[in-house]
Amino acid sequence: MTLRNGMLALGDRKAVVRHDVPASLVVFLVAVPLSLGIAVASGAPVAAGLVAAVVGGVVGGALGGSVIQVSGPAAGLSLVVAELVHTYGWRATCAITVMAGLVQLVLGGLKVARAALGVSPAVVHGMLAGVGVVIALSELHIVLGGSPQRSALENVVELPAQILDNHTHGVMVGVLTVGVLLVWGRIPRLRAVPAPLAALTVAALTAAVADWDLTKVDLKGGFASVATPLLPRGDWHAIAGAVLLVALLAGVESLLTCVASNRLHDGPRADLDRELTAQGVANMVSGALGGLPVAGVVVRTTANARAGGRSRWSPVLHGVWVLLFTAAFAWMIALIPLEALAALLLFIGVQMVNLGHVRNLRNHREMPVYFVTMAGVVLIGLAEGVAIGLGLAALLALRRLAWVCVDVRERGERRWRVVVTGSLTFLGVPRLTEALRAVPAGSAVELDLHLDFMDNAAFEALHTWRLEHERTGGVIDVDEPHAEWYSAAISGSRLSPARIPPRHDRWWLPWADRRRSRAPQAGNGVSRDLSGANGADGADREGPAAGRRPLLEGAWEFQRRTAPMVRPVLNRLARKQSPSHLFITCADSRIVPNIITASGPGDLFTLRNIGNLVPRHGAAPADDSVAATIEYAVKVLEVRTITVCGHSGCGAMAALLKGVPDLPALRSWLRHGRHSLARFVSADPVDGHDGPLDGENTRDAGPLDRLCRINVIQQLDNLRTHPFVDALVRAGKLELTGLYFDIGAARVHVLEQERFTPVPELRTG
């Protein structure tokens, strides 16, 4: 199937007929009753809803940014349109629609569509829910045989009297319509026909057979009955506000629907700027032809995707079907009772209060925004409710950004730990100072600052407390695992949070790169001297004490950070170890098995020696240490895998190539590598048996690295010389594997049929 800009090529007619034509018919059957109902709810001519459906389908579908989105009149705009019709008249409302389309066109040209994604979904869903409540209350009065009031509150007040005084045919056809809508979708065999179409058809036929006295839809003249736009008269400030409101509400609803449409198909992703531009053109055309404002509609878009629509032909053809149907069968629309349309709108209004959205918002603590927006729309007005919702969303976002947690706990006799997490701003200073009062004077304090921001007011409060605490003889040890806001403020340097990667997982860095974030001493307090010396000059002392300081600091950091996390695991493993692997690797300080295998305590039984060598069975000089480790791992621990891991630039292999230095013990040990050297000498570097690295040509690989890889293969062969190992391998109870670690590239390669291939960075299966 060929796609050109989201439109199926004309030559691929079979795909259009097979997928898009049936989908367009389904959407057409859904769109006609909804368009009629929205027009009635908006106080506009019924034909205006059909005009918007045609234009939204043809223009919006052909030009839009999503290949499956269907545009047309939207229930969410009905309140705005109804107010505009009441204030300025229908023809002036059409002109406002044209101007709103022009605004959308300009915004699309400026490529600001993604800014709409910055609107809180809680506000959008709350607005739609509020509109749904207003529509439901208004249409309920029509179903009951009365007339809707000017506001939702008045509709609620008048509802009891309406229920008691009106029991007409309108009530019966309304109950029938809602009943069909509720039942139709629950019967699988009937789902092929859209429920709204079925409900209106059943209501119209029943009313005709029973000869009920009902108000019929007025569609005399079809499209010929639509009116041309007329410039509105009145306060231009209010008119400009109305234009902006229609443009923004229709644009936001369209863009959010456009984003949601990406999850409904596997075709080209939506272009939001193009979608906004297309909506602008569609609204200009719809307003000029006397139609309602146009927006992307979730119901029709979902129906299109579920029906199998794959390209722009589906929404375009749906608009064509609406046009042909209205031109040829307008008389059929005139048979639909107005009360049935009101019942349909009542049902739609109730559905707009989506409980699924409420549950999602509850998980993110945004329900207040949803309900406040909904209440504002119902009780005050659409624009006011949206403005209130946006304001509350902004305040809650500011509160979350300024949120700070201060945890103060006693760790022992006159020892306390204070953990501050979040964004420490002036808003959090009262909470910070109140929590710090619990720390007794003169105590030793571990202060952990997990901060993503600290402003000057917060720094002053924290630093003042530190100075006062140290003045009374207390000791404060400051640690900043995330970003050094406090240290930077003391030193006067500027810290940019965007340029600082999180440093939560610093344990794997070398000591030289991972100095603990000890803030400079602020007063007369004495810092912890981990070298064991008394005083603050331990860092400058030379000799053994200075050499062991990083080790002790690392142990201190383990006790402070890592030990609380791993203690439950180690407690479980304390009585017995059950490793699954024997991991044989080099003693090189740059190789850390647990890092390159992402393993933890209890996973690897590790054997390390110079050159990751495995002496052959019966070799001289004998090495009982390696043999004992292998024997214990296989026979006692019953490991199922033995892995030999070599690495680039191995010093032992370099010594084999260039000559062993005058170190007697090392010279004796490296005799076990002579088989690797002999294999290297006899190997043809062109045949690639030792395996190229990632994208590397074997001929271009250096001799040292080739020897390092050959050495892994040889040590696996050496393992097979041990009878108990060979017997288990032959029985399929033990597996031997080889790894090669390229230090400079930080890349692990795995041995497969005497070739080393890189482990993929992304999981492929």
C-alpha positions in Angstrom: 0.0 0.0 0.0 1.4 3.3 -1.1 1.0 6.4 1.1 1.7 9.9 -0.2 1.4 12.5 2.5 -1.1 10.3 4.3 -3.3 9.9 1.2 -3.4 6.6 -0.5 -2.2 6.8 -4.1 -5.1 6.9 -6.6 -3.7 3.8 -8.3 -4.2 1.7 -5.1 -8.0 1.7 -5.5 -8.4 -1.7 -4.0 -7.0 -0.6 -0.6 -9.3 2.4 -0.7 -12.4 0.3 -1.5 -11.4 -2.4 1.0 -10.6 -0.2 4.1 -11.5 3.4 3.7 -14.9 3.3 2.0 -16.5 1.0 4.6 -14.9 3.1 7.4 -16.2 6.3 5.9 -19.7 4.9 5.8 -19.6 4.0 9.5 -18.3 7.5 10.3 -21.1 9.0 8.1 -23.8 7.1 10.0 -22.3 8.3 13.3 -21.8 11.9 12.2 -25.3 12.7 10.8 -27.3 12.3 14.0 -24.5 13.9 16.2 -24.3 16.9 13.8 -28.0 17.4 13.9 -28.1 17.2 17.7 -25.2 19.6 18.2 -26.8 22.1 15.9 -30.0 22.0 17.9 -28.0 22.4 21.2 -26.1 25.4 19.7 -29.3 27.2 18.8 -28.2 27.2 15.2 -30.1 26.1 12.1 -30.1 22.3 11.8 -28.5 22.5 8.3 -25.5 24.4 9.9 -24.4 21.2 11.7 -24.5 19.2 8.4 -22.5 22.0 6.6 -19.8 21.7 9.4 -19.8 17.9 9.0 -19.2 18.2 5.2 -16.5 20.9 5.5 -14.8 19.2 8.5 -14.7 15.9 6.6 -13.6 17.2 3.2 -11.4 20.2 4.0 -10.2 19.1 7.5 -9.6 15.5 6.3 -7.7 16.5 3.2 -5.5 19.1 4.8 -5.2 17.9 8.4 -2.2 16.7 10.3 -3.6 13.3 11.2 -4.5 10.7 8.5 -7.5 9.3 10.4 -8.8 12.3 12.4 -12.4 13.2 11.6 -13.5 16.9 12.1 -16.9 18.4 12.4 -19.2 20.2 14.8 -18.1 19.4 18.4 -20.4 19.3 21.5 -17.7 21.0 23.5 -18.3 24.2 21.5 -22.1 24.2 21.7 -22.3 26.4 24.8 -20.1 29.1 23.2 -22.0 29.0 20.0 -25.3 29.2 21.8 -24.2 32.3 23.7 -22.9 33.9 20.5 -26.2 33.2 18.7 -28.1 34.7 21.6 -25.9 37.8 21.7 -25.1 38.5 18.1 -27.4 36.4 16.0 -26.7 33.4 13.8 -25.2 35.2 10.8 -22.8 37.2 13.0 -21.8 34.0 14.7 -20.8 32.6 11.2 -18.6 35.7 10.7 -17.0 35.1 14.1 -16.3 31.5 13.0 -14.6 32.8 9.9 -12.4 35.1 12.0 -11.6 32.4 14.5 -10.5 30.2 11.5 -8.2 33.0 10.4 -6.7 33.2 13.9 -6.1 29.4 13.8 -4.5 29.7 10.4 -2.1 32.4 11.6 -1.2 30.3 14.7 -0.6 27.3 12.6 1.7 29.3 10.3 3.7 30.5 13.4 4.1 26.8 14.5 2.8 27.2 18.0 0.5 24.2 18.0 2.6 22.3 20.5 1.9 25.0 23.1 -1.6 23.6 23.3 -0.1 20.4 24.8 0.9 22.6 27.8 -2.8 22.9 28.8 -3.6 20.6 31.7 -5.7 17.7 30.6 -7.6 18.1 33.9 -8.8 21.5 32.6 -9.8 20.1 29.2 -11.6 17.1 30.7 -13.2 19.3 33.3 -14.4 21.8 30.7 -15.9 19.0 28.6 -17.6 17.5 31.7 -19.0 20.9 32.6 -20.3 21.3 29.0 -21.8 17.8 29.2 -23.7 18.7 32.5 -25.0 21.9 31.0 -26.2 20.2 27.8 -27.8 17.3 29.8 -29.7 19.7 32.0 -30.8 21.8 29.1 -32.0 19.0 26.9 -33.7 17.2 29.8 -36.2 20.0 29.9 -36.9 19.5 26.1 -37.3 15.8 26.7 -39.8 16.5 29.5 -41.8 18.7 27.2 -40.8 22.0 28.5 -38.2 24.7 27.6 -34.6 25.0 28.9 -33.8 28.0 31.1 -30.9 30.5 30.6 -28.5 28.8 33.1 -27.7 25.4 34.4 -28.6 26.5 37.9 -32.0 27.7 36.8 -32.5 24.4 34.9 -31.8 22.5 38.2 -34.3 24.7 40.1 -37.0 24.3 37.5 -36.5 20.6 37.1 -38.8 19.3 39.9 -41.8 21.3 38.5 -40.9 20.1 35.0 -41.0 16.5 36.1 -44.3 16.9 37.9 -46.2 18.9 35.2 -45.1 17.4 31.9 -45.9 13.8 30.9 -46.3 14.2 27.2 -45.4 12.1 24.1 -42.0 13.9 24.2 -41.2 12.1 27.5 -42.0 8.7 25.9 -39.9 9.2 22.8 -37.1 10.5 24.9 -37.1 7.5 27.2 -37.3 5.3 24.1 -34.3 7.0 22.5 -32.2 6.7 25.7 -33.2 3.1 26.1 -32.1 2.2 22.6 -28.8 4.0 23.2 -28.2 2.0 26.4 -29.1 -1.4 25.0 -27.9 -1.2 21.4 -24.2 -1.4 22.1 -24.6 -4.4 24.4 -25.9 -6.6 21.6 -23.0 -7.8 19.5 -25.0 -8.5 16.4 -26.3 -5.0 16.3 -23.1 -3.1 16.7 -22.5 -2.8 13.0 -25.2 -0.1 13.0 -24.2 3.0 15.1 -26.3 3.4 18.2 -27.2 7.1 17.6 -28.5 6.2 14.2 -30.5 3.3 15.5 -32.0 5.3 18.3 -33.2 8.1 16.1 -34.6 5.6 13.5 -36.5 3.6 16.2 -37.8 6.9 17.7 -38.9 8.3 14.4 -40.7 5.1 13.3 -42.3 4.6 16.7 -43.6 8.2 16.7 -44.9 7.9 13.2 -46.7 4.6 13.9 -48.2 5.7 17.2 -49.0 9.2 15.8 -47.4 11.0 18.7 -47.7 14.7 18.8 -44.0 15.8 18.6 -41.9 18.6 17.1 -40.1 17.6 14.0 -36.7 18.8 12.8 -37.0 21.7 10.4 -34.7 21.1 7.4 -36.7 22.7 4.7 -34.6 23.6 1.7 -31.6 21.5 2.8 -28.3 23.3 2.3 -30.2 26.1 0.5 -31.5 27.2 3.9 -28.1 28.2 5.3 -27.4 31.9 5.8 -24.3 33.9 4.8 -22.2 35.5 7.4 -22.7 39.1 8.6 -20.2 41.2 10.5 -21.2 41.4 14.2 -22.2 44.7 15.7 -21.3 45.7 19.3 -18.3 46.1 21.5 -15.3 45.0 19.5 -13.4 44.0 22.6 -16.1 41.5 23.3 -16.2 40.3 19.7 -12.4 39.9 19.7 -12.7 37.9 22.9 -15.3 35.7 21.3 -13.2 35.1 18.2 -10.2 34.2 20.4 -12.3 31.9 22.6 -13.7 30.0 19.6 -10.3 29.7 18.0 -8.5 28.5 21.1 -11.2 26.1 22.3 -11.6 24.5 18.9 -7.9 24.4 18.4 -7.1 22.8 21.7 -9.8 20.2 21.3 -8.6 19.4 17.8 -4.9 19.1 18.8 -5.6 16.9 21.8 -7.7 14.6 19.6 -4.9 14.6 17.0 -2.4 13.5 19.7 -4.9 10.8 20.9 -5.3 9.6 17.3 -1.6 8.5 17.2 -2.5 5.7 19.6 -5.3 4.4 17.3 -3.2 3.5 14.2 0.2 2.6 12.9 0.4 5.1 10.0 2.2 8.4 9.8 2.4 10.4 13.1 0.3 13.5 13.4 1.7 16.9 12.4 0.2 19.4 15.0 1.0 22.6 13.1 -0.5 21.3 9.9 -3.6 20.2 11.9 -4.1 23.6 13.4 -3.6 25.2 9.9 -6.2 22.8 8.4 -8.7 23.6 11.2 -8.3 27.2 10.5 -9.0 26.7 6.8 -12.0 24.5 7.6 -13.5 27.0 10.0 -13.1 29.8 7.5 -14.9 27.7 4.9 -17.6 26.5 7.3 -18.3 30.0 8.6 -18.5 31.4 5.1 -21.0 28.7 4.1 -23.2 29.2 7.2 -21.9 26.2 9.2 -21.0 25.6 12.8 -17.4 25.9 14.1 -15.3 22.8 13.2 -13.0 20.8 15.5 -11.5 17.4 15.7 -14.0 15.0 17.3 -12.9 12.0 19.4 -16.1 10.0 18.8 -15.9 10.1 15.1 -12.1 9.7 15.0 -12.3 6.6 17.2 -15.1 5.2 15.1 -13.0 5.7 12.0 -10.0 3.9 13.4 -12.1 1.0 14.7 -13.8 0.6 11.4 -10.5 0.2 9.6 -9.8 3.7 8.2 -6.2 4.0 7.1 -5.8 7.2 5.1 -7.3 10.6 4.5 -9.8 9.1 2.0 -12.0 7.9 4.9 -12.7 11.3 6.6 -13.0 13.0 3.2 -15.5 10.4 1.9 -17.5 10.7 5.1 -18.0 14.3 4.3 -19.0 13.5 0.7 -21.6 11.0 2.0 -23.1 13.7 4.3 -23.3 16.1 1.4 -25.0 13.5 -0.9 -27.4 12.3 1.8 -28.5 15.9 2.7 -29.0 16.8 -0.9 -31.0 13.7 -1.8 -32.7 12.7 1.5 -33.4 15.9 3.4 -37.0 14.8 3.8 -35.9 11.9 5.9 -34.2 14.2 8.4 -37.5 16.1 8.8 -39.1 13.0 10.2 -36.8 12.9 13.3 -38.6 14.2 16.4 -36.8 17.1 18.0 -37.4 15.4 21.4 -35.4 12.4 20.2 -32.5 14.6 19.2 -32.7 16.2 22.7 -32.6 12.7 24.3 -29.6 11.9 22.1 -27.8 15.1 23.3 -28.8 14.3 26.9 -27.1 10.9 26.6 -24.0 12.5 25.0 -23.9 15.1 27.7 -23.9 12.4 30.4 -21.2 10.5 28.6 -19.0 13.6 28.5 -18.6 13.2 32.3 -16.0 10.5 31.8 -15.3 8.5 35.0 -12.2 7.0 33.4 -10.6 10.4 33.2 -11.5 11.0 36.8 -9.7 7.9 37.9 -6.6 8.8 35.9 -6.6 12.3 37.4 -7.0 10.9 40.9 -3.8 9.0 40.5 -2.0 12.2 39.7 -3.8 14.3 42.3 -5.4 16.6 39.7 -9.0 16.0 40.7 -9.4 19.4 42.3 -8.6 21.0 38.9 -11.1 18.8 37.1 -14.0 19.5 39.5 -13.3 23.2 40.0 -13.2 23.6 36.2 -16.4 21.6 35.8 -18.2 23.6 38.5 -17.0 26.9 37.0 -18.4 26.0 33.6 -21.7 24.8 35.0 -22.3 27.7 37.5 -20.5 30.7 35.9 -19.7 30.1 32.3 -17.4 28.3 29.9 -14.7 31.0 29.5 -14.8 31.8 33.2 -14.7 28.1 34.2 -11.7 27.4 32.0 -9.9 30.5 33.3 -10.5 29.4 36.9 -9.3 25.8 36.1 -6.1 27.1 34.4 -5.4 29.3 37.4 -5.8 26.5 39.9 -3.7 24.1 37.7 -0.9 26.8 37.6 -1.1 27.2 41.4 -0.9 23.5 42.0 2.0 23.1 39.6 3.8 25.9 41.4 3.1 24.2 44.7 4.5 20.9 43.4 7.6 22.7 42.0 8.2 24.3 45.3 7.5 21.2 47.3 10.1 20.2 49.8 10.3 17.3 52.2 12.3 17.6 55.4 12.9 14.3 57.3 14.6 14.6 60.7 15.5 11.4 62.5 17.7 10.4 65.5 20.4 7.9 64.5 22.0 7.2 67.8 23.3 9.0 70.9 23.6 12.7 70.0 23.6 11.7 66.3 20.9 12.9 63.9 20.2 12.6 60.2 18.4 15.3 58.2 17.2 14.6 54.6 15.9 17.5 52.5 14.3 16.5 49.2 12.7 18.5 46.4 13.0 22.2 45.5 14.1 24.3 48.4 12.7 27.8 47.9 11.4 30.6 50.1 8.1 28.8 50.2 9.7 25.8 51.9 11.7 27.9 54.4 9.0 27.8 57.2 8.8 24.0 57.0 12.6 23.7 56.9 13.2 25.9 60.0 10.4 24.2 61.9 11.9 20.8 61.2 15.5 21.8 62.1 14.3 23.0 65.6 14.1 19.3 66.5 17.9 18.9 66.2 19.5 19.3 69.7 22.4 21.8 70.0 25.8 20.3 70.0 24.8 17.1 68.2 26.4 15.5 65.2 24.2 15.9 62.1 24.3 14.1 58.7 22.7 16.6 56.3 21.6 15.0 53.0 20.4 17.6 50.4 18.6 15.8 47.5 17.8 19.1 45.8 17.0 20.0 42.2 16.9 23.7 43.1 17.8 26.1 46.0 17.1 29.8 46.0 18.9 32.4 48.0 16.3 32.6 50.8 16.5 28.9 51.4 20.3 29.0 51.3 20.4 31.8 53.9 18.1 30.0 56.2 20.0 26.7 55.9 23.4 28.3 56.2 22.4 30.4 59.2 21.2 27.3 61.0 24.4 25.5 60.2 26.6 28.4 61.5 24.5 28.5 64.7 24.7 24.8 65.2 28.4 24.6 64.7 28.9 27.6 67.1 27.3 25.5 69.9 29.8 22.7 69.2 27.8 20.6 66.8 29.2 18.8 63.8 27.4 19.0 60.4 28.4 16.7 57.5 26.7 18.0 54.3 26.2 15.6 51.4 24.6 16.6 48.1 24.1 13.5 45.9 22.1 15.2 43.2 23.5 18.7 42.6 25.8 20.9 44.7 23.5 23.9 45.2 24.7 24.5 48.8 28.4 24.1 48.0 28.0 26.3 44.9 26.3 29.0 47.0 29.1 29.0 49.5 31.9 29.2 46.9 30.0 31.8 44.9 29.9 29.7 41.7 26.8 29.6 39.5 25.0 26.3 39.0 22.8 25.5 36.0 20.4 22.6 36.7 20.0 21.9 33.0 23.8 21.1 32.7 24.1 18.8 35.7 23.3 15.1 35.2 21.8 13.4 38.2 24.3 11.8 40.4 22.2 9.5 42.4 24.2 6.4 41.3 27.7 7.6 42.0 28.9 4.4 43.7 30.5 3.0 40.5 32.7 6.0 39.8 36.4 5.9 40.8 37.3 7.6 44.1 39.1 10.4 42.2 35.9 11.2 40.2 33.5 10.6 43.1 34.7 12.8 45.9 31.9 13.1 48.4 30.1 16.3 48.1 31.4 17.8 51.3 30.4 21.4 51.5 33.1 23.8 52.7 33.4 24.3 56.4 31.3 27.3 57.4 32.6 28.0 60.9 34.5 26.4 63.8 32.8 23.0 63.4 35.1 20.0 63.0 34.4 17.7 60.1 34.6 13.9 60.3 38.3 12.7 59.9 37.9 9.3 58.4 41.7 8.6 58.4 41.4 8.1 62.2 43.4 11.3 63.0 42.0 14.0 65.3 41.7 17.3 63.6 40.9 18.7 60.2 44.3 18.3 58.6 43.9 14.6 57.8 43.5 15.4 54.1 46.9 17.0 53.9 48.7 14.3 55.8 51.1 12.1 53.7 51.9 8.5 54.3 49.8 5.4 54.9 47.0 7.3 56.7 46.5 9.5 53.6 46.5 6.4 51.3 43.7 4.7 53.3 41.5 7.8 53.5 39.6 7.1 50.2 39.0 3.5 51.3 37.6 4.6 54.6 35.5 7.4 53.1 34.1 4.8 50.7 33.3 2.5 53.6 31.6 5.5 55.3 29.6 6.2 52.2 28.5 2.6 51.9 27.3 2.6 55.5 25.4 5.8 55.0 23.8 5.2 51.6 24.1 1.7 50.4 23.9 -0.4 53.5 20.3 0.5 54.4 19.2 -0.6 50.9 21.2 -3.8 50.6 20.8 -4.9 54.2 17.6 -6.9 53.6 19.2 -8.8 50.7 22.4 -9.5 52.6 20.4 -10.6 55.6 18.6 -13.2 53.4 21.9 -14.4 52.0 23.9 -14.4 55.2 23.4 -18.1 55.9 24.0 -19.5 52.4 25.2 -18.5 49.0 23.8 -19.9 45.8 25.6 -18.2 42.9 24.6 -19.2 39.4 27.9 -18.3 37.7 31.6 -18.8 38.3 33.1 -15.7 36.8 36.8 -15.9 36.0 38.4 -12.5 35.1 41.5 -10.5 35.3 42.7 -8.8 38.4 42.9 -5.5 36.4 41.5 -2.7 38.5 39.4 -1.4 35.6 37.3 -4.5 35.4 34.4 -4.6 37.9 32.3 -7.8 37.2 29.2 -6.6 39.0 29.1 -3.4 36.8 29.6 -5.0 33.4 27.1 -7.8 34.2 24.6 -5.7 36.2 24.7 -8.3 39.0 24.3 -8.1 42.7 25.3 -9.8 45.9 25.0 -13.6 45.6 25.0 -13.8 41.8 28.7 -14.3 40.9 31.3 -16.6 42.5 34.3 -14.6 41.3 37.9 -15.8 40.6 40.4 -13.1 39.7 44.0 -13.4 38.7 46.5 -11.7 36.4 45.5 -12.5 32.8 42.3 -14.4 33.8 44.3 -17.6 33.3 43.1 -21.2 34.1 46.0 -23.6 34.5 45.5 -26.8 32.6 44.9 -30.0 34.6 48.2 -31.4 35.8 50.1 -28.3 34.6 53.4 -27.3 36.2 53.9 -25.3 38.2 50.6 -26.5 39.9 48.1 -23.9 41.1 45.8 -25.3 43.7 44.1 -22.0 44.3 42.5 -21.8 40.9 41.7 -25.5 40.8 40.2 -25.3 44.3 38.0 -22.4 43.3 36.7 -24.2 40.2 36.2 -27.4 42.2 34.3 -25.7 45.0 32.1 -23.7 42.6 31.1 -26.7 40.5 30.9 -29.5 43.1 29.7 -27.6 46.2 27.9 -24.5 44.9 26.7 -26.4 41.8 27.0 -23.4 39.5 25.6 -23.9 36.1 27.8 -21.6 34.1 31.5 -20.8 34.0 32.4 -17.5 32.3 35.9 -16.4 31.3 36.1 -12.7 30.8 39.1 -11.0 29.1 39.6 -7.3 28.4 41.4 -5.0 26.0 44.9 -3.8 26.8 45.6 -6.7 29.3 49.0 -6.2 30.9 49.5 -9.9 31.3 49.1 -10.5 27.5 51.3 -7.5 26.8 54.0 -9.2 28.9 53.6 -12.4 26.9 54.1 -10.5 23.7 56.9 -8.2 24.7 58.6 -10.2 27.4 57.9 -10.9 31.1 59.5 -8.3 33.4 62.1 -9.4 36.0 59.5 -10.4 38.6 60.0 -14.1 39.5 56.5 -14.9 40.8 54.9 -13.2 37.8 57.2 -14.9 35.4 56.2 -18.3 36.9 52.5 -17.5 36.8 52.5 -16.3 33.2 53.9 -19.7 32.1 50.2 -20.8 32.1 49.6 -18.3 29.2 52.0 -20.0 26.8 49.3 -22.0 25.1 47.4 -18.7 24.4 50.6 -17.2 22.9 51.2 -20.3 20.8 47.6 -20.2 19.5 48.1 -16.6 18.6 51.3 -17.2 16.7 49.7 -20.0 14.7 46.5 -18.1 14.0 45.9 -16.3 10.7 44.5 -12.9 11.5 42.7 -12.8 8.2 40.5 -15.9 8.9 38.8 -14.1 11.7 38.6 -17.1 14.0 39.3 -14.8 17.0 36.4 -12.6 15.9 36.3 -8.9 14.9 35.0 -6.4 17.4 32.1 -4.0 16.7 32.6 -2.9 13.1 36.3 -3.7 13.3 38.3 -5.4 10.5 40.3 -8.3 11.9 43.4 -7.4 9.9 43.3 -3.9 11.5 42.9 -5.2 15.0 46.1 -4.7 17.1 48.1 -7.8 18.0 47.6 -7.2 21.7 43.8 -7.2 21.5 43.8 -10.2 19.3 45.9 -12.1 21.8 43.5 -10.9 24.6 40.6 -12.4 22.7 42.4 -15.6 21.8 43.3 -16.0 25.5 39.7 -16.2 26.4 39.1 -19.0 23.9 42.2 -20.8 25.2 41.2 -20.6 28.8 37.8 -22.1 28.0 39.7 -25.0 26.4 41.9 -25.2 29.5 38.8 -25.6 31.6 37.8 -28.7 29.6 41.1 -30.4 30.7 39.7 -30.7 34.2 37.9 -34.1 34.1 35.0 -33.1 36.4 34.4 -30.0 34.3 34.5 -31.8 31.0 32.1 -34.5 32.3 29.5 -32.0 33.3 29.8 -30.1 30.0 29.3 -33.3 28.0 26.3 -34.2 30.2 24.7 -30.8 29.5 24.8 -29.8 33.1 27.5 -27.1 32.8 27.9 -24.3 30.2 31.2 -22.5 29.4 31.0 -19.0 28.0 33.4 -16.3 27.0 33.2 -12.5 27.3 35.5 -9.7 26.2 35.3 -6.2 27.6 36.5 -3.3 25.5 37.5 -0.8 28.2 37.7 2.3 26.1 34.3 1.7 24.4 32.7 0.3 27.6 31.3 -2.5 25.4 30.8 -6.1 26.3 31.3 -8.7 23.6 30.2 -12.3 23.8 31.9 -15.4 22.3 29.8 -17.2 19.8 31.4 -20.0 17.8 34.9 -18.6 18.3 33.8 -15.1 17.2 33.2 -12.1 19.5 30.1 -10.1 18.8 29.0 -7.0 20.7 26.1 -7.3 23.1 23.3 -5.0 21.6 22.6 -1.8 23.4 18.8 -2.3 22.9 17.0 -5.5 23.8 16.0 -7.3 20.5 13.9 -10.1 21.8 
